[in-house]
Amino acid sequence: MDIEVQDTYKEKAMKQLHIDAEKIAKLIKVQMDNLTMPQCPLYEEVLDTQMYGLSREIDFAVKLGLVEQEKGREILALLEKELNVLHELYTKK
Amino acid sequence: MDIEVQDTYKEKAMKQLHIDAEKIAKLIKVQMDNLTMPQCPLYEEVLDTQMYGLSREIDFAVKLGLVEQEKGREILALLEKELNVLHELYTKK
């Protein structure tokens, strides 16, 4: 396999996953800024749905061999950390 | 870009999307065989979640340039047709 092309798709995949993870963080931040309570079931549902969508993208990328499983887990773990920080900031308001 | 390698990832992507679409059809068939009513909210929720997951995979593949948008739409449309047939068969039982 041509290593250069392999890297192009791999880079694209990682970039897109990071964009999508960041989109979730932004969405949650907007919800918090607009005072939608984290205890609200709708908030939890939106978050669950978005996290599920992202994890499906990651699984897909891993199955295609574009992203290592460990890297995929890292993206989700980082996002969860970010959401926890946001959540903490929000509840301290 | 090396056309051969491009095709490998593209083929893998299409193959994986078809596998995942077929998985949804099978899941729904199992639910119907076990007499879980299509009117049941849980059935609808499972179906919605699975369809959402697949559409996220397709969007991801399209964004990476692995799958053409039209092909992605076709996969979803074919699955919907298949589910409609299953649904019809079930309600005629």
N, CA and C atoms of all chains as a GROMACS GRO file, in nm:
protein
  558
    1MET      N    1   0.082  -0.122   0.000
    1MET     CA    2   0.000   0.000   0.000
    1MET      C    3   0.085   0.127   0.000
    2ASP      N    4   0.040   0.225  -0.068
    2ASP     CA    5   0.109   0.353  -0.075
    2ASP      C    6   0.092   0.424   0.060
    3ILE      N    7   0.205   0.440   0.130
    3ILE     CA    8   0.200   0.493   0.267
    3ILE      C    9   0.144   0.636   0.270
    4GLU      N   10   0.178   0.713   0.167
    4GLU     CA   11   0.133   0.852   0.163
    4GLU      C   12  -0.020   0.863   0.159
    5VAL      N   13  -0.081   0.780   0.074
    5VAL     CA   14  -0.227   0.784   0.059
    5VAL      C   15  -0.295   0.730   0.184
    6GLN      N   16  -0.237   0.622   0.239
    6GLN     CA   17  -0.288   0.567   0.364
    6GLN      C   18  -0.298   0.678   0.468
    7ASP      N   19  -0.188   0.753   0.480
    7ASP     CA   20  -0.183   0.860   0.579
    7ASP      C   21  -0.288   0.967   0.552
    8THR      N   22  -0.314   0.995   0.424
    8THR     CA   23  -0.412   1.097   0.392
    8THR      C   24  -0.548   1.062   0.451
    9TYR      N   25  -0.594   0.938   0.425
    9TYR     CA   26  -0.724   0.896   0.479
    9TYR      C   27  -0.721   0.888   0.630
   10LYS      N   28  -0.611   0.840   0.684
   10LYS     CA   29  -0.599   0.830   0.831
   10LYS      C   30  -0.603   0.969   0.895
   11GLU      N   31  -0.530   1.061   0.833
   11GLU     CA   32  -0.529   1.198   0.885
   11GLU      C   33  -0.668   1.260   0.876
   12LYS      N   34  -0.733   1.238   0.761
   12LYS     CA   35  -0.868   1.291   0.742
   12LYS      C   36  -0.964   1.235   0.848
   13ALA      N   37  -0.949   1.104   0.874
   13ALA     CA   38  -1.038   1.038   0.971
   13ALA      C   39  -1.019   1.097   1.110
   14MET      N   40  -0.893   1.110   1.153
   14MET     CA   41  -0.865   1.164   1.286
   14MET      C   42  -0.915   1.309   1.297
   15LYS      N   43  -0.891   1.385   1.191
   15LYS     CA   44  -0.931   1.526   1.191
   15LYS      C   45  -1.083   1.536   1.205
   16GLN      N   46  -1.154   1.453   1.126
   16GLN     CA   47  -1.300   1.459   1.128
   16GLN      C   48  -1.354   1.417   1.264
   17LEU      N   49  -1.293   1.316   1.325
   17LEU     CA   50  -1.339   1.271   1.457
   17LEU      C   51  -1.318   1.380   1.561
   18HIS      N   52  -1.205   1.450   1.550
   18HIS     CA   53  -1.180   1.559   1.645
   18HIS      C   54  -1.279   1.673   1.624
   19ILE      N   55  -1.310   1.703   1.497
   19ILE     CA   56  -1.409   1.807   1.467
   19ILE      C   57  -1.544   1.769   1.529
   20ASP      N   58  -1.583   1.642   1.511
   20ASP     CA   59  -1.713   1.598   1.561
   20ASP      C   60  -1.718   1.595   1.714
   21ALA      N   61  -1.605   1.558   1.776
   21ALA     CA   62  -1.600   1.559   1.922
   21ALA      C   63  -1.612   1.703   1.973
   22GLU      N   64  -1.543   1.793   1.904
   22GLU     CA   65  -1.546   1.934   1.946
   22GLU      C   66  -1.686   1.993   1.929
   23LYS      N   67  -1.756   1.945   1.825
   23LYS     CA   68  -1.894   1.990   1.800
   23LYS      C   69  -1.984   1.955   1.918
   24ILE      N   70  -1.962   1.836   1.973
   24ILE     CA   71  -2.043   1.793   2.088
   24ILE      C   72  -2.015   1.883   2.208
   25ALA      N   73  -1.886   1.909   2.233
   25ALA     CA   74  -1.849   1.995   2.346
   25ALA      C   75  -1.913   2.134   2.329
   26LYS      N   76  -1.910   2.186   2.206
   26LYS     CA   77  -1.968   2.318   2.180
   26LYS      C   78  -2.118   2.318   2.202
   27LEU      N   79  -2.183   2.212   2.154
   27LEU     CA   80  -2.327   2.199   2.169
   27LEU      C   81  -2.366   2.198   2.317
   28ILE      N   82  -2.290   2.124   2.395
   28ILE     CA   83  -2.319   2.115   2.539
   28ILE      C   84  -2.293   2.250   2.605
   29LYS      N   85  -2.187   2.318   2.561
   29LYS     CA   86  -2.155   2.448   2.617
   29LYS      C   87  -2.268   2.548   2.589
   30VAL      N   88  -2.319   2.544   2.465
   30VAL     CA   89  -2.430   2.633   2.428
   30VAL      C   90  -2.552   2.604   2.516
   31GLN      N   91  -2.579   2.477   2.536
   31GLN     CA   92  -2.693   2.439   2.620
   31GLN      C   93  -2.676   2.493   2.762
   32MET      N   94  -2.553   2.484   2.812
   32MET     CA   95  -2.527   2.532   2.948
   32MET      C   96  -2.535   2.683   2.956
   33ASP      N   97  -2.478   2.749   2.855
   33ASP     CA   98  -2.483   2.895   2.852
   33ASP      C   99  -2.627   2.946   2.847
   34ASN      N  100  -2.713   2.864   2.788
   34ASN     CA  101  -2.853   2.903   2.779
   34ASN      C  102  -2.935   2.848   2.896
   35LEU      N  103  -2.861   2.808   2.998
   35LEU     CA  104  -2.921   2.767   3.124
   35LEU      C  105  -3.012   2.646   3.116
   36THR      N  106  -2.988   2.559   3.017
   36THR     CA  107  -3.059   2.432   3.018
   36THR      C  108  -2.989   2.345   3.121
   37MET      N  109  -3.064   2.307   3.223
   37MET     CA  110  -3.002   2.234   3.334
   37MET      C  111  -2.945   2.100   3.290
   38PRO      N  112  -2.823   2.066   3.339
   38PRO     CA  113  -2.767   1.933   3.310
   38PRO      C  114  -2.855   1.821   3.367
   39GLN      N  115  -2.941   1.854   3.465
   39GLN     CA  116  -3.029   1.751   3.520
   39GLN      C  117  -3.148   1.725   3.429
   40CYS      N  118  -3.166   1.814   3.332
   40CYS     CA  119  -3.278   1.803   3.240
   40CYS      C  120  -3.265   1.676   3.154
   41PRO      N  121  -3.373   1.596   3.145
   41PRO     CA  122  -3.365   1.473   3.066
   41PRO      C  123  -3.330   1.500   2.920
   42LEU      N  124  -3.375   1.613   2.867
   42LEU     CA  125  -3.346   1.646   2.727
   42LEU      C  126  -3.195   1.664   2.706
   43TYR      N  127  -3.132   1.732   2.802
   43TYR     CA  128  -2.987   1.750   2.797
   43TYR      C  129  -2.917   1.615   2.790
   44GLU      N  130  -2.960   1.527   2.879
   44GLU     CA  131  -2.897   1.394   2.884
   44GLU      C  132  -2.920   1.316   2.756
   45GLU      N  133  -3.041   1.331   2.700
   45GLU     CA  134  -3.075   1.258   2.578
   45GLU      C  135  -2.990   1.309   2.461
   46VAL      N  136  -2.978   1.441   2.450
   46VAL     CA  137  -2.896   1.501   2.344
   46VAL      C  138  -2.752   1.452   2.356
   47LEU      N  139  -2.702   1.456   2.479
   47LEU     CA  140  -2.564   1.414   2.504
   47LEU      C  141  -2.544   1.267   2.470
   48ASP      N  142  -2.637   1.182   2.517
   48ASP     CA  143  -2.628   1.038   2.488
   48ASP      C  144  -2.629   1.013   2.338
   49THR      N  145  -2.722   1.078   2.268
   49THR     CA  146  -2.735   1.058   2.124
   49THR      C  147  -2.607   1.099   2.053
   50GLN      N  148  -2.554   1.216   2.090
   50GLN     CA  149  -2.433   1.266   2.025
   50GLN      C  150  -2.314   1.176   2.053
   51MET      N  151  -2.301   1.132   2.177
   51MET     CA  152  -2.189   1.044   2.214
   51MET      C  153  -2.200   0.911   2.140
   52TYR      N  154  -2.323   0.862   2.128
   52TYR     CA  155  -2.346   0.737   2.054
   52TYR      C  156  -2.304   0.754   1.907
   53GLY      N  157  -2.345   0.866   1.848
   53GLY     CA  158  -2.310   0.894   1.708
   53GLY      C  159  -2.160   0.898   1.687
   54LEU      N  160  -2.092   0.965   1.777
   54LEU     CA  161  -1.946   0.975   1.767
   54LEU      C  162  -1.881   0.837   1.783
   55SER      N  163  -1.932   0.758   1.878
   55SER     CA  164  -1.872   0.626   1.901
   55SER      C  165  -1.895   0.535   1.780
   56ARG      N  166  -2.007   0.554   1.711
   56ARG     CA  167  -2.032   0.476   1.589
   56ARG      C  168  -1.932   0.515   1.479
   57GLU      N  169  -1.905   0.645   1.468
   57GLU     CA  170  -1.806   0.693   1.371
   57GLU      C  171  -1.668   0.634   1.402
   58ILE      N  172  -1.634   0.634   1.530
   58ILE     CA  173  -1.503   0.583   1.572
   58ILE      C  174  -1.494   0.434   1.541
   59ASP      N  175  -1.596   0.358   1.578
   59ASP     CA  176  -1.595   0.213   1.550
   59ASP      C  177  -1.578   0.187   1.401
   60PHE      N  178  -1.649   0.267   1.323
   60PHE     CA  179  -1.642   0.253   1.177
   60PHE      C  180  -1.499   0.279   1.128
   61ALA      N  181  -1.438   0.385   1.176
   61ALA     CA  182  -1.301   0.421   1.136
   61ALA      C  183  -1.202   0.313   1.181
   62VAL      N  184  -1.225   0.256   1.300
   62VAL     CA  185  -1.137   0.150   1.351
   62VAL      C  186  -1.150   0.025   1.262
   63LYS      N  187  -1.275  -0.010   1.228
   63LYS     CA  188  -1.299  -0.129   1.145
   63LYS      C  189  -1.233  -0.116   1.008
   64LEU      N  190  -1.230   0.007   0.956
   64LEU     CA  191  -1.169   0.031   0.825
   64LEU      C  192  -1.016   0.033   0.833
   65GLY      N  193  -0.965   0.036   0.955
   65GLY     CA  194  -0.821   0.044   0.973
   65GLY      C  195  -0.767   0.185   0.959
   66LEU      N  196  -0.855   0.283   0.972
   66LEU     CA  197  -0.812   0.423   0.958
   66LEU      C  198  -0.765   0.481   1.090
   67VAL      N  199  -0.820   0.429   1.200
   67VAL     CA  200  -0.787   0.481   1.333
   67VAL      C  201  -0.760   0.361   1.424
   68GLU      N  202  -0.655   0.374   1.508
   68GLU     CA  203  -0.627   0.266   1.604
   68GLU      C  204  -0.731   0.270   1.715
   69GLN      N  205  -0.767   0.152   1.763
   69GLN     CA  206  -0.868   0.142   1.868
   69GLN      C  207  -0.833   0.232   1.988
   70GLU      N  208  -0.704   0.229   2.023
   70GLU     CA  209  -0.659   0.306   2.140
   70GLU      C  210  -0.682   0.457   2.116
   71LYS      N  211  -0.652   0.502   1.994
   71LYS     CA  212  -0.671   0.644   1.959
   71LYS      C  213  -0.820   0.680   1.965
   72GLY      N  214  -0.902   0.587   1.920
   72GLY     CA  215  -1.046   0.610   1.923
   72GLY      C  216  -1.096   0.628   2.065
   73ARG      N  217  -1.047   0.540   2.153
   73ARG     CA  218  -1.085   0.548   2.295
   73ARG      C  219  -1.040   0.681   2.354
   74GLU      N  220  -0.922   0.725   2.313
   74GLU     CA  221  -0.867   0.851   2.364
   74GLU      C  222  -0.957   0.970   2.329
   75ILE      N  223  -1.008   0.970   2.206
   75ILE     CA  224  -1.094   1.080   2.163
   75ILE      C  225  -1.218   1.087   2.253
   76LEU      N  226  -1.279   0.971   2.277
   76LEU     CA  227  -1.399   0.968   2.363
   76LEU      C  228  -1.365   1.008   2.507
   77ALA      N  229  -1.250   0.957   2.557
   77ALA     CA  230  -1.210   0.986   2.695
   77ALA      C  231  -1.183   1.136   2.713
   78LEU      N  232  -1.115   1.195   2.615
   78LEU     CA  233  -1.085   1.339   2.620
   78LEU      C  234  -1.213   1.422   2.621
   79LEU      N  235  -1.307   1.382   2.534
   79LEU     CA  236  -1.434   1.454   2.527
   79LEU      C  237  -1.509   1.443   2.660
   80GLU      N  238  -1.507   1.324   2.718
   80GLU     CA  239  -1.575   1.305   2.846
   80GLU      C  240  -1.514   1.394   2.955
   81LYS      N  241  -1.381   1.402   2.953
   81LYS     CA  242  -1.312   1.491   3.049
   81LYS      C  243  -1.356   1.635   3.029
   82GLU      N  244  -1.361   1.677   2.904
   82GLU     CA  245  -1.400   1.814   2.870
   82GLU      C  246  -1.543   1.842   2.917
   83LEU      N  247  -1.630   1.746   2.897
   83LEU     CA  248  -1.770   1.762   2.937
   83LEU      C  249  -1.782   1.769   3.089
   84ASN      N  250  -1.698   1.690   3.157
   84ASN     CA  251  -1.699   1.694   3.303
   84ASN      C  252  -1.657   1.831   3.355
   85VAL      N  253  -1.556   1.888   3.290
   85VAL     CA  254  -1.510   2.021   3.330
   85VAL      C  255  -1.622   2.123   3.308
   86LEU      N  256  -1.686   2.115   3.192
   86LEU     CA  257  -1.796   2.205   3.161
   86LEU      C  258  -1.908   2.190   3.264
   87HIS      N  259  -1.936   2.066   3.296
   87HIS     CA  260  -2.043   2.036   3.391
   87HIS      C  261  -2.011   2.094   3.528
   88GLU      N  262  -1.885   2.081   3.566
   88GLU     CA  263  -1.842   2.134   3.696
   88GLU      C  264  -1.853   2.287   3.698
   89LEU      N  265  -1.806   2.348   3.590
   89LEU     CA  266  -1.814   2.495   3.578
   89LEU      C  267  -1.959   2.540   3.588
   90TYR      N  268  -2.045   2.464   3.522
   90TYR     CA  269  -2.187   2.501   3.519
   90TYR      C  270  -2.251   2.493   3.656
   91THR      N  271  -2.223   2.383   3.728
   91THR     CA  272  -2.288   2.363   3.858
   91THR      C  273  -2.234   2.459   3.963
   92LYS      N  274  -2.116   2.518   3.936
   92LYS     CA  275  -2.060   2.616   4.030
   92LYS      C  276  -2.113   2.757   4.006
   93LYS      N  277  -2.184   2.776   3.895
   93LYS     CA  278  -2.236   2.908   3.858
   93LYS      C  279  -2.318   2.969   3.971
   94MET      N  280  -0.290   1.068  -0.624
   94MET     CA  281  -0.318   0.956  -0.533
   94MET      C  282  -0.313   0.821  -0.603
   95ASP      N  283  -0.271   0.721  -0.533
   95ASP     CA  284  -0.266   0.585  -0.586
   95ASP      C  285  -0.409   0.530  -0.593
   96ILE      N  286  -0.455   0.504  -0.715
   96ILE     CA  287  -0.596   0.465  -0.735
   96ILE      C  288  -0.628   0.332  -0.666
   97GLU      N  289  -0.531   0.240  -0.667
   97GLU     CA  290  -0.555   0.109  -0.607
   97GLU      C  291  -0.585   0.119  -0.458
   98VAL      N  292  -0.504   0.200  -0.388
   98VAL     CA  293  -0.522   0.214  -0.243
   98VAL      C  294  -0.651   0.288  -0.212
   99GLN      N  295  -0.677   0.393  -0.291
   99GLN     CA  296  -0.802   0.467  -0.276
   99GLN      C  297  -0.920   0.370  -0.278
  100ASP      N  298  -0.919   0.281  -0.380
  100ASP     CA  299  -1.026   0.184  -0.396
  100ASP      C  300  -1.036   0.090  -0.277
  101THR      N  301  -0.922   0.051  -0.220
  101THR     CA  302  -0.925  -0.040  -0.108
  101THR      C  303  -1.006   0.019   0.007
  102TYR      N  304  -0.976   0.144   0.044
  102TYR     CA  305  -1.050   0.208   0.153
  102TYR      C  306  -1.196   0.231   0.115
  103LYS      N  307  -1.217   0.268  -0.011
  103LYS     CA  308  -1.355   0.291  -0.057
  103LYS      C  309  -1.436   0.162  -0.054
  104GLU      N  310  -1.372   0.054  -0.099
  104GLU     CA  311  -1.441  -0.076  -0.098
  104GLU      C  312  -1.471  -0.118   0.046
  105LYS      N  313  -1.372  -0.100   0.132
  105LYS     CA  314  -1.390  -0.136   0.273
  105LYS      C  315  -1.507  -0.057   0.334
  106ALA      N  316  -1.512   0.071   0.300
  106ALA     CA  317  -1.616   0.158   0.356
  106ALA      C  318  -1.754   0.112   0.311
  107MET      N  319  -1.768   0.087   0.181
  107MET     CA  320  -1.899   0.043   0.128
  107MET      C  321  -1.938  -0.092   0.189
  108LYS      N  322  -1.841  -0.182   0.197
  108LYS     CA  323  -1.866  -0.315   0.252
  108LYS      C  324  -1.916  -0.304   0.397
  109GLN      N  325  -1.844  -0.222   0.475
  109GLN     CA  326  -1.879  -0.207   0.616
  109GLN      C  327  -2.018  -0.144   0.632
  110LEU      N  328  -2.050  -0.047   0.548
  110LEU     CA  329  -2.182   0.017   0.556
  110LEU      C  330  -2.292  -0.083   0.522
  111HIS      N  331  -2.268  -0.168   0.422
  111HIS     CA  332  -2.367  -0.270   0.387
  111HIS      C  333  -2.383  -0.370   0.501
  112ILE      N  334  -2.271  -0.408   0.563
  112ILE     CA  335  -2.278  -0.501   0.677
  112ILE      C  336  -2.362  -0.439   0.788
  113ASP      N  337  -2.337  -0.312   0.816
  113ASP     CA  338  -2.408  -0.246   0.926
  113ASP      C  339  -2.556  -0.226   0.895
  114ALA      N  340  -2.587  -0.199   0.767
  114ALA     CA  341  -2.727  -0.186   0.727
  114ALA      C  342  -2.798  -0.321   0.742
  115GLU      N  343  -2.729  -0.426   0.700
  115GLU     CA  344  -2.788  -0.560   0.708
  115GLU      C  345  -2.809  -0.601   0.854
  116LYS      N  346  -2.718  -0.555   0.941
  116LYS     CA  347  -2.730  -0.584   1.084
  116LYS      C  348  -2.860  -0.525   1.140
  117ILE      N  349  -2.893  -0.405   1.093
  117ILE     CA  350  -3.016  -0.340   1.140
  117ILE      C  351  -3.138  -0.420   1.094
  118ALA      N  352  -3.137  -0.460   0.966
  118ALA     CA  353  -3.249  -0.538   0.913
  118ALA      C  354  -3.266  -0.668   0.992
  119LYS      N  355  -3.153  -0.733   1.023
  119LYS     CA  356  -3.157  -0.859   1.100
  119LYS      C  357  -3.213  -0.836   1.240
  120LEU      N  358  -3.166  -0.727   1.302
  120LEU     CA  359  -3.212  -0.694   1.438
  120LEU      C  360  -3.362  -0.674   1.439
  121ILE      N  361  -3.413  -0.604   1.339
  121ILE     CA  362  -3.557  -0.577   1.332
  121ILE      C  363  -3.633  -0.706   1.306
  122LYS      N  364  -3.574  -0.791   1.221
  122LYS     CA  365  -3.638  -0.919   1.190
  122LYS      C  366  -3.649  -1.005   1.317
  123VAL      N  367  -3.542  -1.006   1.396
  123VAL     CA  368  -3.543  -1.084   1.520
  123VAL      C  369  -3.650  -1.031   1.613
  124GLN      N  370  -3.658  -0.898   1.622
  124GLN     CA  371  -3.761  -0.838   1.709
  124GLN      C  372  -3.900  -0.879   1.662
  125MET      N  373  -3.922  -0.880   1.533
  125MET     CA  374  -4.054  -0.917   1.480
  125MET      C  375  -4.083  -1.064   1.501
  126ASP      N  376  -3.979  -1.148   1.479
  126ASP     CA  377  -3.997  -1.291   1.499
  126ASP      C  378  -4.031  -1.321   1.644
  127ASN      N  379  -3.982  -1.237   1.732
  127ASN     CA  380  -4.011  -1.259   1.874
  127ASN      C  381  -4.134  -1.182   1.919
  128LEU      N  382  -4.212  -1.141   1.820
  128LEU     CA  383  -4.343  -1.080   1.844
  128LEU      C  384  -4.338  -0.948   1.921
  129THR      N  385  -4.226  -0.878   1.910
  129THR     CA  386  -4.225  -0.743   1.967
  129THR      C  387  -4.298  -0.654   1.868
  130MET      N  388  -4.405  -0.596   1.911
  130MET     CA  389  -4.491  -0.521   1.820
  130MET      C  390  -4.418  -0.401   1.760
  131PRO      N  391  -4.434  -0.379   1.627
  131PRO     CA  392  -4.378  -0.257   1.565
  131PRO      C  393  -4.440  -0.131   1.626
  132GLN      N  394  -4.554  -0.144   1.689
  132GLN     CA  395  -4.616  -0.027   1.752
  132GLN      C  396  -4.551   0.004   1.887
  133CYS      N  397  -4.473  -0.090   1.936
  133CYS     CA  398  -4.408  -0.073   2.066
  133CYS      C  399  -4.306   0.040   2.060
  134PRO      N  400  -4.310   0.133   2.157
  134PRO     CA  401  -4.215   0.246   2.156
  134PRO      C  402  -4.070   0.201   2.160
  135LEU      N  403  -4.044   0.089   2.227
  135LEU     CA  404  -3.906   0.039   2.236
  135LEU      C  405  -3.854  -0.001   2.097
  136TYR      N  406  -3.941  -0.065   2.019
  136TYR     CA  407  -3.905  -0.102   1.881
  136TYR      C  408  -3.867   0.021   1.801
  137GLU      N  409  -3.950   0.122   1.810
  137GLU     CA  410  -3.924   0.245   1.736
  137GLU      C  411  -3.795   0.312   1.781
  138GLU      N  412  -3.772   0.307   1.912
  138GLU     CA  413  -3.651   0.371   1.966
  138GLU      C  414  -3.526   0.299   1.917
  139VAL      N  415  -3.531   0.165   1.922
  139VAL     CA  416  -3.416   0.085   1.874
  139VAL      C  417  -3.391   0.116   1.727
  140LEU      N  418  -3.498   0.117   1.649
  140LEU     CA  419  -3.486   0.143   1.506
  140LEU      C  420  -3.429   0.284   1.480
  141ASP      N  421  -3.484   0.383   1.549
  141ASP     CA  422  -3.436   0.520   1.533
  141ASP      C  423  -3.288   0.531   1.567
  142THR      N  424  -3.250   0.470   1.679
  142THR     CA  425  -3.111   0.478   1.724
  142THR      C  426  -3.019   0.412   1.622
  143GLN      N  427  -3.059   0.295   1.574
  143GLN     CA  428  -2.975   0.223   1.478
  143GLN      C  429  -2.964   0.298   1.346
  144MET      N  430  -3.076   0.355   1.300
  144MET     CA  431  -3.075   0.430   1.174
  144MET      C  432  -2.988   0.556   1.190
  145TYR      N  433  -2.997   0.618   1.305
  145TYR     CA  434  -2.915   0.736   1.332
  145TYR      C  435  -2.766   0.698   1.329
  146GLY      N  436  -2.733   0.586   1.394
  146GLY     CA  437  -2.594   0.541   1.396
  146GLY      C  438  -2.541   0.516   1.257
  147LEU      N  439  -2.622   0.450   1.176
  147LEU     CA  440  -2.580   0.421   1.038
  147LEU      C  441  -2.563   0.549   0.957
  148SER      N  442  -2.656   0.642   0.976
  148SER     CA  443  -2.647   0.767   0.898
  148SER      C  444  -2.524   0.849   0.940
  149ARG      N  445  -2.486   0.838   1.068
  149ARG     CA  446  -2.362   0.905   1.112
  149ARG      C  447  -2.239   0.842   1.047
  150GLU      N  448  -2.240   0.710   1.035
  150GLU     CA  449  -2.130   0.640   0.968
  150GLU      C  450  -2.122   0.683   0.822
  151ILE      N  451  -2.237   0.690   0.758
  151ILE     CA  452  -2.241   0.729   0.616
  151ILE      C  453  -2.191   0.872   0.599
  152ASP      N  454  -2.239   0.964   0.681
  152ASP     CA  455  -2.194   1.103   0.673
  152ASP      C  456  -2.042   1.112   0.688
  153PHE      N  457  -1.993   1.035   0.784
  153PHE     CA  458  -1.849   1.032   0.811
  153PHE      C  459  -1.772   0.984   0.687
  154ALA      N  460  -1.820   0.876   0.627
  154ALA     CA  461  -1.755   0.820   0.508
  154ALA      C  462  -1.761   0.919   0.391
  155VAL      N  463  -1.874   0.989   0.380
  155VAL     CA  464  -1.889   1.088   0.272
  155VAL      C  465  -1.792   1.204   0.294
  156LYS      N  466  -1.783   1.251   0.417
  156LYS     CA  467  -1.692   1.362   0.449
  156LYS      C  468  -1.546   1.326   0.420
  157LEU      N  469  -1.512   1.199   0.442
  157LEU     CA  470  -1.374   1.156   0.417
  157LEU      C  471  -1.348   1.134   0.267
  158GLY      N  472  -1.456   1.136   0.188
  158GLY     CA  473  -1.441   1.113   0.045
  158GLY      C  474  -1.434   0.965   0.009
  159LEU      N  475  -1.477   0.879   0.103
  159LEU     CA  476  -1.472   0.735   0.078
  159LEU      C  477  -1.597   0.685   0.006
  160VAL      N  478  -1.708   0.755   0.029
  160VAL     CA  479  -1.836   0.714  -0.029
  160VAL      C  480  -1.902   0.837  -0.090
  161GLU      N  481  -1.959   0.820  -0.209
  161GLU     CA  482  -2.033   0.932  -0.270
  161GLU      C  483  -2.165   0.952  -0.196
  162GLN      N  484  -2.204   1.078  -0.185
  162GLN     CA  485  -2.327   1.112  -0.113
  162GLN      C  486  -2.447   1.031  -0.166
  163GLU      N  487  -2.452   1.019  -0.299
  163GLU     CA  488  -2.563   0.949  -0.363
  163GLU      C  489  -2.566   0.801  -0.321
  164LYS      N  490  -2.448   0.741  -0.315
  164LYS     CA  491  -2.436   0.600  -0.274
  164LYS      C  492  -2.480   0.584  -0.128
  165GLY      N  493  -2.442   0.681  -0.047
  165GLY     CA  494  -2.480   0.678   0.094
  165GLY      C  495  -2.631   0.684   0.110
  166ARG      N  496  -2.692   0.772   0.033
  166ARG     CA  497  -2.839   0.783   0.036
  166ARG      C  498  -2.904   0.653  -0.007
  167GLU      N  499  -2.844   0.589  -0.108
  167GLU     CA  500  -2.898   0.462  -0.159
  167GLU      C  501  -2.900   0.354  -0.050
  168ILE      N  502  -2.792   0.349   0.027
  168ILE     CA  503  -2.783   0.247   0.133
  168ILE      C  504  -2.899   0.266   0.231
  169LEU      N  505  -2.921   0.390   0.272
  169LEU     CA  506  -3.030   0.418   0.366
  169LEU      C  507  -3.166   0.388   0.303
  170ALA      N  508  -3.182   0.428   0.175
  170ALA     CA  509  -3.310   0.408   0.107
  170ALA      C  510  -3.341   0.259   0.092
  171LEU      N  511  -3.238   0.180   0.055
  171LEU     CA  512  -3.256   0.035   0.040
  171LEU      C  513  -3.296  -0.028   0.172
  172LEU      N  514  -3.229   0.014   0.278
  172LEU     CA  515  -3.260  -0.041   0.411
  172LEU      C  516  -3.403  -0.006   0.450
  173GLU      N  517  -3.443   0.117   0.423
  173GLU     CA  518  -3.580   0.157   0.456
  173GLU      C  519  -3.682   0.073   0.380
  174LYS      N  520  -3.653   0.046   0.253
  174LYS     CA  521  -3.742  -0.040   0.173
  174LYS      C  522  -3.752  -0.178   0.236
  175GLU      N  523  -3.635  -0.231   0.273
  175GLU     CA  524  -3.630  -0.365   0.333
  175GLU      C  525  -3.711  -0.369   0.463
  176LEU      N  526  -3.698  -0.265   0.543
  176LEU     CA  527  -3.770  -0.260   0.670
  176LEU      C  528  -3.921  -0.249   0.646
  177ASN      N  529  -3.958  -0.175   0.540
  177ASN     CA  530  -4.100  -0.163   0.507
  177ASN      C  531  -4.159  -0.299   0.469
  178VAL      N  532  -4.081  -0.375   0.391
  178VAL     CA  533  -4.126  -0.509   0.352
  178VAL      C  534  -4.143  -0.596   0.475
  179LEU      N  535  -4.044  -0.592   0.564
  179LEU     CA  536  -4.051  -0.671   0.688
  179LEU      C  537  -4.174  -0.631   0.770
  180HIS      N  538  -4.195  -0.500   0.775
  180HIS     CA  539  -4.306  -0.447   0.853
  180HIS      C  540  -4.439  -0.496   0.796
  181GLU      N  541  -4.447  -0.496   0.664
  181GLU     CA  542  -4.570  -0.542   0.597
  181GLU      C  543  -4.593  -0.689   0.623
  182LEU      N  544  -4.486  -0.768   0.609
  182LEU     CA  545  -4.495  -0.912   0.635
  182LEU      C  546  -4.543  -0.936   0.778
  183TYR      N  547  -4.490  -0.856   0.869
  183TYR     CA  548  -4.523  -0.875   1.010
  183TYR      C  549  -4.669  -0.844   1.037
  184THR      N  550  -4.716  -0.732   0.983
  184THR     CA  551  -4.854  -0.691   1.012
  184THR      C  552  -4.956  -0.782   0.944
  185LYS      N  553  -4.912  -0.860   0.844
  185LYS     CA  554  -5.003  -0.955   0.776
  185LYS      C  555  -5.009  -1.089   0.848
  186LYS      N  556  -4.919  -1.109   0.948
  186LYS     CA  557  -4.914  -1.236   1.022
  186LYS      C  558  -5.049  -1.271   1.083
   0.00000   0.00000   0.00000
